[in-house]
Amino acid sequence: MAFLYRLLPPRPSFADDMSPDEAEVMERHVGYWQDLLDRNVAVAFGPVLHPDDPWGLGLLDLDDQQAAQAIAEADPAVQSGTCSYEVVPMQLIQPG
């Protein structure tokens, strides 16, 4: 099983007008997800560049929804209160 993590910014213009404090939080967020990717916990992550409703996407390759929830809640962008999130189970189909 896998989980889709959807990071919800505080406003649609967030990527263009974040404050210096918000930018620092987002730098920590990227580092956090890069570590998950490096450890093969995350399959992919990055911004979804929808013009009216941008959001962040993370794909987690885990068997346990509680583990996915814990990862989401430990994200610096969530812990700081800067962003909210959703975690949704999904079936991850991989090549081969």
C-alpha angles and dihedrals in degrees: 000000000000138000133224112219114202115195111203117206121219092245138007092249093052096115090054102041109028116146121242089259091051091048090054091051090050091051088056089046091055091048090050092052093043088057090050089050092048090052092048092243091113120049094195142340139184146115122303103221100210106159095225103027114027119181141161124259130205127175115206122196100209138130096214127069091201090058090050090049091050091051090050093049092049093055108117090226090058098037091053092053090239095119139017126217149202127212116203127180116237140171110251112208113198129190118271 
